[in-house]
Amino acid sequence: MNTNNFDMAKMMEILSKMDKKDLEAGIAKANQILQTKSKDEILKEINKNK
């Protein structure tokens, strides 16, 4: 399996351990980023954080 593939089971495990308030805040932040930034800006920021 390619390490770049999205691991849904791992993500669900992480999400299940999160507090509902933290989860909602994270979703709101992700939604805000997706609405305000261009695709190139988002990809640049993701690659910068690796």
C-alpha positions as CSV (number, residue, x, y, z in Angstrom):
1,M,0.0,0.0,0.0
2,N,1.2,3.5,-0.9
3,T,2.1,5.5,2.3
4,N,0.4,8.5,0.7
5,N,-3.0,6.8,0.6
6,F,-5.5,8.0,3.1
7,D,-5.9,5.6,6.0
8,M,-9.6,5.8,6.8
9,A,-9.5,3.3,9.7
10,K,-6.6,5.2,11.4
11,M,-8.5,8.5,11.0
12,M,-11.7,7.1,12.4
13,E,-9.7,5.7,15.4
14,I,-8.3,9.2,16.0
15,L,-11.6,10.9,15.6
16,S,-13.3,8.5,18.0
17,K,-10.9,9.6,20.8
18,M,-11.5,13.3,20.3
19,D,-13.8,15.4,22.4
20,K,-16.9,16.5,20.4
21,K,-16.1,20.2,21.0
22,D,-12.5,19.7,19.8
23,L,-13.8,17.8,16.7
24,E,-16.3,20.5,15.9
25,A,-13.7,23.2,16.2
26,G,-11.3,21.3,13.9
27,I,-14.0,20.8,11.3
28,A,-14.9,24.5,11.5
29,K,-11.3,25.5,11.0
30,A,-10.8,23.1,8.1
31,N,-14.0,24.4,6.5
32,Q,-12.8,28.0,6.9
33,I,-9.4,27.2,5.3
34,L,-11.1,25.4,2.4
35,Q,-13.4,28.4,1.8
36,T,-10.7,31.1,2.1
37,K,-7.6,29.7,0.4
38,S,-6.9,28.6,-3.1
39,K,-5.9,25.0,-3.9
40,D,-2.3,26.1,-4.4
41,E,-2.1,27.9,-1.0
42,I,-3.6,24.9,0.8
43,L,-1.1,22.5,-0.9
44,K,1.8,24.8,-0.1
45,E,0.8,24.9,3.5
46,I,0.4,21.1,3.8
47,N,3.8,20.5,2.2
48,K,5.4,23.1,4.5
49,N,4.2,21.2,7.5
50,K,5.6,17.8,6.5
